[in-house]
């Protein structure tokens, strides 16, 4: 075997690195551009973008306008994101605004209630519902929400009467204590409720919707006046933005990772898994009858034969090559001997017919047509020659 024949050959259908790069370079370039654009946008906007109700945010859903108005009135505002900072700041000169009280765990809510109940300051809860009301305002219950729209005060509280109509709504509240001050009612229940502390001068204000604190609605109706009077009763406002990254949310590290995952995500994962299985079943390759189609290139029979022979030789498959040669010979001999095609590969039928046609052939037809596998390549070549000779004798007899 020469070095040229031993070297691997490539065909027009071989996949090379150049072909892979040619096919994927457009997608790779688009991906690089997308990543670069995302990084650039994040870098340009990272200092100006904050979440909803964030007093540092100047977009339409931020609350920077309220913070600026409070600053003009001499009231300072600080933003905290952990429970420790919020409870430490609670005091008689502080208004603690909790933007998403329902995001707090039960343990966090109890710690917050313990720190603010007798602090003498004001606590404002934005759109709290039953999970947080049961701890932060136990005497109050939440009712079905209503749309946010301009509403009249409907009460005698000085701050509400001075502000007049304001964009209120959202969650409605009901409390059994007659000392509770409810304003801006909707369907008979207030959307703004104040509950005084059991001791001291502190109180808790429940705001059914955050809309009057947002930048794009602050200049409508009496929203600015009401926001200033709710937040400006003390000299300092602590704006608490609860965060899932707060270590106090783990309740001292006793909760497992799966307990921290909301139940909705587990159901969503299960549904996505089921959808993936159904999609796989739908798109799976189904086995069916063979479909004949025209080849894109016509291949000569001699080339196909030589190609198959090379494959047999490379795999050292003399048994398969011998079976192929013998099977083809038996199929050609059967009609010459008057044997049915279905019995062409049965030695009990074919061998007597061959022996009757060539009684003095001098060779064993059974070993030729149904014998063992040749021991080497030379024996395989001899078998092919003898099969050809047998077929010629049958044809000429």
ROKE-179610 format. One line per 8 residues: number of its first residue (from 1); for each residue x, y, z of N, C-alpha, C. Coordinates in steps of 0.001 Angstrom, whole numbers, plus 500000, padded with zeros to 6 digits. Layout:
% residues N
NUM> X/Y/Z/X/Y/Z/X/Y/Z  ...
***
This chain:
% residues 397
1> 500859/498801/500000/500000/500000/500000/500887/501238/500000  500661/502128/499087/501472/503333/498965/501006/504390/499929  501873/505427/500107/501516/506525/501010/500341/507301/500483  500219/507373/499146/499103/508126/498558/497786/507452/498844  497794/506079/498752/496540/505378/499022/496192/505355/500483  497213/505448/501370/496937/505438/502804/496431/506766/503298  496740/507848/502589/496315/509173/503054/494807/509295/502955  494139/509909/503964/492690/510078/503912/492310/511012/502786
9> 491246/510663/502116/490739/511480/501009/489509/512226/501454  489274/513400/500875/488097/514214/501184/487215/514297/499962  485950/514356/500161/484975/514470/499090/484319/515826/499150  483460/516089/498156/482781/517390/498105/481800/517582/499231  481390/516465/499888/480430/516579/500996/481095/516603/502357  482437/516506/502401/483132/516555/503683/482997/517939/504311  482749/517956/505637/482605/519213/506372/483969/519635/506893  484432/520787/506466/485724/521315/506907/485513/522533/507786
17> 486613/522951/508421/486523/524143/509281/486135/525376/508476  486577/525438/507255/486239/526589/506397/484735/526615/506098  484166/525431/505822/482733/525370/505566/481928/525783/506798  482351/525296/507972/481645/525662/509209/481716/527169/509443  482879/527766/509242/483012/529204/509447/482169/529983/508449  482137/529534/507194/481348/530231/506176/479870/530218/506511  479383/529104/507059/477965/528984/507361/477564/529733/508630  478473/529855/509585/478110/530411/510891/478638/531809/511145
25> 479425/532366/510244/480040/533659/510552/479004/534775/510651  477924/534690/509847/476880/535721/509938/476193/535700/511290  475832/534494/511768/475200/534378/513077/476147/534811/514188  477416/534427/514087/478387/534819/515119/478567/536333/515150  478625/536976/513981/478769/538433/513938/477555/539126/514539  476351/538630/514234/475144/539223/514809/475120/539059/516324  475567/537910/516816/475605/537684/518263/476604/538621/518942  477757/538816/518326/478754/539727/518905/478221/541156/518937
33> 477564/541583/517858/476999/542937/517827/475927/543101/518894  475078/542086/519058/474015/542151/520060/474586/542252/521469  475610/541452/521762/476220/541497/523094/476888/542845/523337  477601/543359/522329/478264/544655/522483/477255/545780/522682  476141/545726/521937/475117/546754/522103/474482/546685/523485  474247/545463/523981/473680/545331/525321/474601/545870/526401  475904/545563/526272/476860/546072/527258/476945/547592/527198  476926/548147/525977/477011/549604/525839/475784/550291/526436
41> 474601/549752/526159/473378/550349/526715/473355/550242/528235  473785/549085/528741/473811/548926/530198/474780/549893/530852  475944/550114/530202/476916/551051/530766/476426/552489/530717  475737/552850/529632/475262/554231/529495/474105/554553/530428  473267/553555/530690/472042/553814/531438/472072/553293/532865  473198/552703/533269/473240/552094/534600/473118/553111/535717  473587/554325/535482/473548/555317/536552/472205/556017/536663  471389/555951/535616/470143/556705/535620/468917/555829/535802
49> 469041/554519/535634/467883/553646/535681/467773/552977/537039  466593/553042/537595/466298/552372/538848/464930/551735/538729  464487/551087/539789/463207/550406/539744/462032/551343/539946  460842/550746/539895/459614/551505/540115/459564/552012/541551  459018/553209/541724/458889/553864/543038/460241/554153/543680  461281/554233/542889/462602/554552/543431/462783/556076/543410  463077/556692/544558/463233/558157/544587/464460/558660/543838  465316/557778/543363/466465/558180/542552/466156/558143/541065
57> 465000/557601/540689/464656/557408/539288/463854/558588/538760  464279/559078/537568/463580/560198/536939/462638/559747/535824  462498/558426/535592/461567/557997/534549/460136/558078/535067  459177/557733/534217/457778/557972/534551/457303/557144/535738  457912/556005/535985/457482/555166/537106/458373/555323/538338  459291/556257/538289/460097/556551/539463/459414/557558/540366  460098/557939/541450/459529/558877/542431/460517/559986/542782  461369/560346/541845/462355/561382/542127/461698/562741/542345
65> 460581/562995/541661/459909/564283/541818/459427/564485/543253  458912/563427/543867/458470/563533/545265/459661/563838/546170  460775/563149/545937/461959/563392/546762/462460/564826/546626  462397/565385/545416/462833/566764/545221/461904/567747/545931  460606/567488/545891/459665/568369/546604/459885/568288/548111  460143/567102/548622/460421/566959/550052/461714/567682/550432  462711/567599/549557/463970/568286/549819/463770/569794/549883  462912/570317/549000/462623/571749/549022/461906/572164/550294
73> 461191/571234/550918/460497/571516/552176/461359/571238/553405  462607/570869/553173/463514/570621/554295/463452/569213/554835  462862/568293/554096/462754/566902/554535/463771/566072/553734  464656/565416/554424/465672/564609/553753/465121/563219/553428  465686/562618/552383/465247/561291/551943/466461/560400/551760  466383/559202/552305/467451/558212/552122/466828/556893/551690  467550/556180/550832/467072/554911/550290/467796/553764/550991  467038/552775/551453/467608/551575/552066/467024/550358/551356
81> 467786/549287/551319/467346/548066/550629/467385/546837/551523  467789/546978/552786/467836/545838/553694/466978/546120/554913  466519/545046/555518/465667/545185/556698/466438/545791/557859  467710/545460/558005/468497/546016/559104/468583/547524/559037  468797/548063/557821/468861/549516/557664/467516/550159/557963  466424/549500/557554/465093/550065/557777/464734/550096/559255  464983/549005/559971/464633/548970/561398/465530/549894/562215  466788/550028/561818/467687/550930/562544/467258/552383/562395
89> 466730/552735/561223/466351/554124/560971/465011/554499/561588  464216/553523/562009/462893/553824/562564/463030/554649/563840  462223/555707/563947/462267/556563/565126/461182/557617/565072  461049/558449/566112/459974/559445/566157/460100/560528/565099  461299/560760/564579/461501/561806/563562/461579/561232/562144  461128/560002/561966/461303/559317/560682/459972/558820/560135  459802/559009/558826/458702/558374/558099/459293/557236/557288  458860/556010/557586/459374/554827/556909/458372/554412/555838
97> 458766/554547/554574/457920/554158/553441/458376/552804/552927  457479/551819/552915/457775/550471/552444/457059/550293/551109  457824/550210/550037/457227/550227/548705/456500/548928/548360  457038/547772/548767/456410/546478/548439/456388/545623/549702  455469/545871/550615/455454/545099/551865/455161/543618/551656  454427/543280/550613/454123/541866/550373/455346/541064/549958  456438/541741/549561/457659/541043/549175/458440/540545/550381  458138/541066/551558/458855/540678/552773/458381/539302/553249
105> 459292/538545/553814/458919/537258/554392/458214/537493/555733  457617/536451/556241/456905/536581/557523/457856/537002/558632  459059/536439/558636/460031/536836/559652/460426/538295/559527  460622/538780/558315/460956/540188/558112/459815/541089/558562  458600/540703/558252/457450/541514/558665/457344/541603/560180  457609/540526/560874/457535/540560/562347/458633/541456/562925  459836/541374/562371/460901/542252/562839/460572/543716/562570  459997/543984/561409/459632/545360/561076/458522/545872/561979
113> 457551/545042/562265/456461/545440/563162/456980/545727/564566  457897/544898/565046/458451/545112/566380/459244/546408/566461  459926/546785/565349/460750/547996/565366/459934/549265/565212  458762/549199/564586/458003/550425/564292/456773/550622/565167  456313/549577/565865/455056/549689/566621/455116/550797/567660  456209/550914/568397/456323/551911/569463/457430/552924/569179  457797/553087/567902/458894/554007/567587/458468/555467/567639  457197/555735/567538/456717/557116/567530/456744/557751/566161
121> 457235/557034/565141/457286/557576/563797/456094/557119/562965  456142/557449/561693/455068/557056/560768/455587/555967/559833  454742/554959/559614/455035/553883/558665/453992/553921/557565  454441/553992/556313/453538/554019/555161/453730/552728/554371  452635/551986/554217/452648/550737/553470/451958/550970/552129  452650/550674/551044/452113/550892/549700/451466/549606/549206  450146/549649/549006/449347/548544/548447/449577/547222/549166  449508/547206/550506/449648/545915/551192/448370/545089/551041
129> 448517/543773/551003/447377/542867/550940/447406/541937/552150  446558/540936/552134/446368/540092/553327/447650/539481/553869  448594/538979/553037/449800/538361/553608/450603/539274/554519  450662/540568/554216/451432/541490/555048/450556/542222/556068  449265/542418/555778/448391/543129/556721/448220/542353/558014  448201/541034/557936/447975/540240/559141/449047/540466/560193  450222/540972/559788/451301/541224/560739/451557/542715/560910  451635/543466/559825/451980/544882/559900/450796/545752/560319
137> 449588/545323/560030/448372/546055/560457/447305/545026/560777  447405/544346/561929/446548/543186/562211/445063/543507/562332  444690/544754/562594/443275/545081/562746/442610/545449/561424  443329/545389/560325/442812/545832/559032/442762/544639/558086  441738/544618/557256/441639/543577/556231/441546/544225/554848  442062/543548/553865/442059/544050/552487/440840/543524/551745  440252/544398/550938/439112/544025/550107/439503/544102/548635  438596/543713/547762/438878/543663/546332/439295/545030/545808
145> 440254/545070/544874/440763/546356/544362/439788/547018/543400  439986/548321/543208/439200/549126/542272/440170/549899/541388  439719/550389/540231/440616/551154/539358/441084/552450/540014  442292/552887/539631/442826/554160/540118/442246/555281/539264  441664/556251/539927/441066/557391/539241/440936/558538/540226  440687/559766/539748/440525/560887/540678/439320/560660/541604  439540/560831/542889/438482/560642/543881/438524/561782/544886  437373/562110/545430/437267/563121/546488/437668/562524/547816
153> 438131/563364/548754/438604/562843/550043/437537/562046/550783  436347/562577/550890/435280/561860/551583/435549/561669/553059  436379/562545/553652/436679/562445/555073/437017/563849/555579  437226/563950/556902/437503/565257/557506/438960/565433/557912  439829/564551/557480/441235/564692/557834/441809/565934/557155  442598/566759/557896/443104/568017/557331/443994/567800/556104  444855/566800/556129/445753/566612/554984/444986/566235/553728  443916/565437/553884/443129/565042/552720/442270/566189/552212
161> 441682/566948/553115/440833/568068/552672/441656/569157/552005  442885/569374/552463/443739/570372/551814/444175/569912/550419  444438/568600/550273/444874/568087/548977/443721/568024/547978  442512/567759/548452/441366/567657/547555/441408/566366/546744  440892/566431/545521/440838/565246/544662/442245/564749/544344  442389/563423/544353/443693/562804/544074/443467/561467/543388  444512/561024/542691/444441/559735/541989/444645/558612/543001  443572/558024/543426/443615/556952/544419/442782/555784/543916
169> 442913/554686/544594/442210/553464/544216/443044/552272/544616  442982/551210/543837/443730/550017/544174/443047/549229/545270  443824/548773/546253/443287/547962/547342/442436/548837/548260  441288/548287/548684/440435/548965/549676/440627/548292/551034  440445/549075/552089/440723/548574/553432/439527/548774/554347  439398/547852/555305/438334/547932/556310/438920/547555/557652  438643/548383/558668/439147/548124/560007/438044/548287/561035  438013/547443/562076/436945/547527/563087/437091/548688/564058
177> 438306/549244/564182/438541/550296/565169/437970/551624/564667  437182/552277/565489/436603/553552/565083/437633/554667/565002  438826/554466/565604/439867/555484/565531/440581/555512/564180  440337/554509/563359/440964/554489/562037/440394/555606/561177  441286/556332/560501/440870/557436/559632/440939/556959/558180  439786/556810/557549/439735/556375/556173/439312/557500/555250  440008/557633/554112/439708/558676/553140/439705/558086/551731  439219/558894/550800/439123/558544/549391/438420/557189/549216
185> 437157/557131/549632/436436/555856/549579/436065/555461/548147  435951/554135/547939/435485/553558/546678/434539/552417/547034  433290/552555/546621/432254/551560/546954/432136/551364/548458  432245/552466/549195/432001/552429/550627/433193/552123/551495  434360/551783/550915/435549/551459/551699/436696/552367/551286  437515/552842/552253/438590/553778/551936/439746/553102/551208  440398/553878/550349/441630/553422/549705/442860/554042/550360  442649/554918/551323/443720/555498/552139/443270/555414/553587
193> 444028/554682/554403/443600/554421/555774/444761/554668/556729  444469/555383/557825/445469/555650/558868/445033/554960/560140  445956/554199/560733/445685/553536/562012/446698/554035/563035  446255/554627/564138/447198/555143/565146/447860/554010/565914  449050/554276/566425/449766/553287/567227/449096/553114/568577  449279/551928/569157/448664/551660/570462/449245/552562/571528  450533/552921/571412/451182/553819/572372/452010/554838/571615  452077/556050/572124/452895/557079/571518/452182/557814/570407
201> 452980/558575/569639/452446/559437/568592/452584/558838/567194  453023/557630/567112/453231/557023/565811/451929/556565/565168  451996/556249/563893/450830/555733/563178/451299/554962/561948  450347/554241/561338/450588/553479/560114/449582/553921/559068  450059/554248/557869/449201/554699/556771/449232/553635/555680  448034/553222/555262/447903/552242/554195/447449/552954/552926  448230/552851/551876/447939/553501/550604/447596/552414/549586  446374/552450/549062/445886/551370/548210/446587/551228/546883
209> 447179/552304/546351/447877/552265/545064/449010/553282/545088  450103/553022/544376/451261/553929/544421/451201/555065/543408  450122/555199/542635/450118/556097/541483/450416/557549/541836  449918/558053/542959/450132/559467/543268/451582/559782/543602  452422/558750/543816/453846/558958/544092/454710/558900/542842  454131/558524/541698/454904/558363/540469/455152/559699/539795  456277/559806/539106/456670/561076/538486/455639/561595/537497  455100/560703/536655/454237/561170/535571/452833/561522/536038
217> 452507/561260/537320/451171/561597/537815/451212/562570/538981  452409/562992/539354/452513/563849/540534/451875/565211/540315  451897/565715/539068/451347/567044/538815/449858/567023/538487  449191/565889/538635/447770/565792/538352/446966/565888/539642  445798/566494/539537/444875/566628/540673/445627/567176/541894  445351/566617/543059/446053/567043/544278/447083/566038/544724  447669/565291/543760/448612/564222/544114/449838/564754/544835  450424/565853/544362/451636/566388/544986/451360/566834/546407
225> 450240/567515/546613/449908/567980/547962/449695/566809/548914  448956/565807/548471/448703/564649/549335/449995/563897/549633  450874/563730/548629/452130/563029/548854/453008/563772/549855  453092/565101/549739/453907/565882/550665/453360/565804/552084  452054/565825/552230/451477/565791/553579/451571/564410/554215  451566/563358/553391/451752/562017/553946/453205/561759/554334  454148/562241/553516/455566/561956/553743/456289/563046/554515  455721/564238/554620/456443/565355/555207/456123/565652/556647
233> 455504/564724/557366/455178/564980/558778/456396/564858/559676  457441/564236/559247/458692/564103/559997/459834/564713/559188  460954/564899/559850/462083/565582/559212/462885/564671/558300  462646/563406/558358/463439/562480/557550/462540/561364/557018  462750/561001/555729/462006/559914/555100/462992/558798/554745  462689/557607/555207/463475/556415/554852/462657/555631/553831  463194/555553/552621/462504/554906/551510/463018/553474/551397  462220/552524/551875/462649/551128/551944/462191/550387/550679
241> 463189/549959/549881/462940/549156/548682/463342/547716/548986  462401/546855/549371/462757/545467/549706/463461/544776/548554  464455/543989/548890/465262/543291/547888/465318/541812/548214  465257/540976/547155/465381/539533/547347/466789/539135/547778  467763/540034/547572/469124/539748/547984/469398/540029/549449  468412/540511/550176/468580/540801/551604/468770/539490/552361  469856/539388/553122/470136/538142/553843/469093/537852/554902  468365/538881/555399/467336/538640/556404/466165/537857/555836
249> 466055/537775/554495/464955/537023/553880/465102/535528/554087  466295/535054/554477/466509/533622/554684/466139/533194/556085  465650/534107/556914/465246/533766/558280/466367/533068/559042  467533/533719/559034/468658/533181/559798/469350/532016/559124  469130/531857/557826/469797/530777/557100/469157/529424/557289  467923/529341/557816/467262/528067/558062/466464/527573/556873  466270/528401/555862/465475/528013/554712/466378/527469/553600  465914/526413/552962/466682/525802/551889/466535/526609/550607
257> 467347/526226/549619/467296/526926/548336/465930/526786/547686  465343/525586/547738/464056/525366/547088/462929/526086/547814  463074/526327/549118/462056/527090/549846/462073/528561/549453  463214/529055/548985/463306/530451/548559/462743/530671/547162  462562/529598/546387/462012/529727/545037/460500/529835/545132  459890/530861/544550/458422/530966/544595/457775/529743/543968  456608/529365/544512/455938/528162/544023/455574/528273/542550  455278/529470/542075/454921/529643/540673/456034/529227/539725
265> 457308/529412/540140/458421/529025/539269/458515/527507/539156  458192/526777/540232/458223/525327/540156/457167/524807/539185  455962/525384/539271/454906/524981/538343/455286/525358/536917  455890/526528/536738/456292/526952/535393/457345/526004/534821  458294/525572/535655/459316/524630/535196/458695/523305/534786  457716/522834/535578/457032/521590/535235/456288/521723/533914  455613/522848/533713/454881/523056/532468/455831/523142/531271  456977/523823/531447/457945/523909/530356/458515/522528/530024
273> 458768/521721/531059/459259/520374/530802/458251/519531/530039  456968/519628/530429/455921/518892/529720/455803/519380/528282  455883/520700/528088/455813/521243/526724/456989/520759/525881  458183/520672/526477/459350/520182/525733/459177/518725/525323  458613/517897/526221/458380/516486/525887/457370/516361/524752  456276/517133/524835/455263/517083/523778/455841/517567/522445  456671/518619/522493/457286/519114/521258/458232/518071/520668  458965/517363/521532/459873/516320/521042/459096/515187/520386
281> 457957/514809/521010/457136/513750/520411/456567/514208/519074  456149/515468/519021/455560/515998/517793/456569/516070/516655  457790/516497/516962/458798/516703/515932/459716/515503/515738  459499/514428/516489/460404/513277/516387/460308/512643/515010  461407/512032/514586/461448/511351/513281/460622/510070/513368  459684/509933/512482/458820/508764/512471/459277/507792/511373  459375/506503/511745/459789/505489/510784/458591/505081/509945  458761/504998/508651/457683/504626/507743/458246/503930/506528
289> 457434/503721/505521/457924/503059/504307/458966/503914/503603  459880/503240/502937/460920/503940/502202/460320/504701/501028  460838/505878/500788/460372/506717/499693/461474/506771/498645  461127/506406/497430/462105/506430/496341/462227/507845/495794  463435/508300/495668/463666/509615/495095/464861/509551/494152  464853/510443/493214/465915/510460/492224/467214/510960/492838  468305/510280/492486/469603/510704/492996/470053/511970/492276  470728/512862/492993/471198/514083/492324/472281/513822/491291
297> 472999/512683/491429/474085/512343/490499/473922/510885/490097  474041/510584/488803/473980/509202/488313/475326/508519/488544  475306/507366/489215/476529/506625/489533/476523/505331/488725  477606/505047/488033/477714/503827/487247/477746/502611/488161  477172/501519/487661/477090/500304/488479/478474/499803/488865  479437/499924/487955/480792/499445/488262/481408/500229/489417  481148/501534/489443/481685/502352/490543/481033/501977/491867  479714/501765/491848/479037/501365/493082/479569/500016/493567
305> 479806/499084/492627/480326/497768/493013/481728/497888/493608  482569/498661/492954/483929/498846/493468/483905/499544/494841  483024/500517/494980/482945/501197/496273/482517/500266/497388  481527/499400/497092/481096/498449/498121/482205/497445/498413  482921/497025/497386/484023/496082/497601/485106/496699/498486  485405/497963/498269/486409/498620/499131/485943/498693/500577  484658/498946/500756/484138/498984/502129/484245/497623/502799  483884/496547/502047/484025/495201/502613/485478/494908/502962
313> 486385/495316/502067/487811/495046/502319/488312/495835/503516  487877/497076/503615/488319/497897/504746/487809/497349/506069  486584/496807/506049/486008/496250/507281/486387/494790/507486  487167/494217/506531/487560/492801/506610/486314/491913/506707  485275/492266/505935/483988/491570/506008/483896/490532/504900  484751/489493/504972/484709/488447/503949/483419/487640/504027  482865/487485/505218/481620/486735/505348/480480/487420/504606  480391/488758/504780/479313/489481/504103/479529/489496/502592
321> 480782/489616/502147/481074/489607/500713/480746/488244/500107  481106/487165/500805/480809/485822/500295/479300/485595/500226  478561/486015/501263/477100/485864/501244/476491/486630/500084  477033/487810/499793/476506/488605/498686/476750/487914/497349  477976/487393/497152/478294/486697/495909/477426/485446/495742  477304/484646/496781/476510/483419/496702/475027/483718/496496  474513/484743/497199/473103/485077/497039/472778/485531/495630  473656/486343/495038/473421/486804/493670/473469/485639/492678
329> 474428/484712/492890/474517/483551/491998/473269/482675/492113  472796/482408/493317/471599/481593/493512/470386/482239/492839  470274/483585/492943/469146/484275/492331/469176/484163/490812  470372/484144/490211/470467/484020/488752/470296/482573/488277  470703/481621/489127/470588/480220/488738/469157/479704/488814  468373/480211/489758/467026/479676/489993/466170/479689/488728  466017/480801/487991/465177/480751/486780/465767/479858/485676  467091/479695/485650/467697/478824/484645/467378/477364/484917
337> 467167/477028/486198/466922/475644/486589/465446/475360/486787  464587/476362/486587/463157/476163/486788/462748/476156/488239  463528/476768/489100/463233/476857/490536/462534/478188/490802  461517/478148/491633/460786/479376/491963/461706/480347/492701  461556/481647/492476/462412/482616/493184/462332/482507/494694  461175/482124/495233/461037/481996/496686/461860/480843/497246  462198/479849/496381/462985/478695/496831/464423/478770/496360  464844/479929/495829/466196/480034/495289/467258/479903/496352
345> 466945/480239/497593/467952/480222/498664/467735/479048/499608  466990/478040/499144/466777/476828/499931/467662/475723/499377  468618/475228/500146/469515/474189/499613/468788/472903/499258  467696/472569/499951/466974/471339/499666/466331/471358/498288  466083/472532/497752/465450/472642/496444/466476/472949/495361  467385/473893/495640/468301/474358/494602/469398/473350/494284  469965/472700/495316/471097/471805/495082/470700/470596/494223  469571/469923/494453/469196/468818/493546/469009/469284/492107
353> 468468/470495/491901/468276/470981/490542/469601/471207/489849  470588/471744/490583/471917/471953/489996/472570/470608/489681  472487/469655/490602/473101/468340/490400/472468/467613/489228  471158/467787/489040/470491/467127/487910/470939/467722/486589  471233/469009/486555/471657/469656/485318/473121/469354/485023  473965/469250/486047/475404/469026/485874/475824/467820/486700  475457/466612/486299/475797/465428/487116/477286/465173/487196  478041/465575/486193/479486/465299/486198/480281/466594/486198
361> 479861/467537/487017/480514/468852/487024/481885/468811/487676  482129/467847/488574/483432/467751/489214/483616/468706/490381  482596/469352/490808/482687/470252/491962/481465/470064/492838  481592/470452/494099/480493/470304/495073/479632/471560/495034  478411/471498/494467/477592/472704/494394/477159/473228/495761  477025/472317/496740/476583/472781/498065/477641/473662/498713  478919/473276/498651/479978/474086/499267/480154/475410/498550  479855/475413/497216/479977/476667/496491/478839/477639/496847
369> 477624/477113/496865/476458/478004/497027/476066/478227/498483  476406/477306/499401/475986/477449/500799/477119/477108/501765  478356/477183/501310/479474/476750/502122/479905/477752/503179  481028/477473/503866/481530/478347/504938/482190/479604/504384  482536/480486/505299/483176/481749/504937/484615/481498/504503  485080/482106/503416/486478/481928/502999/487447/482388/504082  488570/481679/504173/489531/481963/505242/490334/483227/504989  490565/483606/503738/491363/484784/503434/490874/485393/502126
377> 491543/486471/501715/491116/487166/500505/491334/486303/499258  492388/485512/499261/492649/484647/498101/491531/483624/497940  491076/483057/499073/489972/482091/499012/488688/482759/498537  488498/484017/498920/487308/484744/498467/487354/484956/496945  488532/485260/496406/488675/485443/494951/488414/484123/494223  488943/483003/494765/488707/481694/494152/487214/481348/494159  486533/481711/495274/485094/481451/495352/484347/482211/494257  484719/483464/494025/484051/484248/492987/484279/483630/491603
385> 485499/483159/491358/485788/482550/490060/485001/481256/489877  484929/480449/490912/484212/479177/490806/482719/479388/490650  482162/480403/491305/480747/480700/491127/480457/481133/489695  481361/481938/489099/481189/482331/487701/481252/481116/486780  482179/480225/487087/482313/479030/486243/481081/478142/486341  480539/478005/487569/479337/477205/487757/478160/477804/486978  478014/479093/487016/476904/479733/486321/477051/479575/484803  478287/479657/484278/478485/479479/482842/478130/478061/482390
393> 478509/477104/483230/478205/475716/482872/476708/475469/482849  475963/476066/483810/474510/475882/483833/473891/476519/482592  474391/477677/482219/473826/478374/481079/474091/477628/479762  475263/476973/479670/475617/476315/478405/475221/474842/478366  474715/474348/479469/474357/472919/479489/473022/472660/478815
***
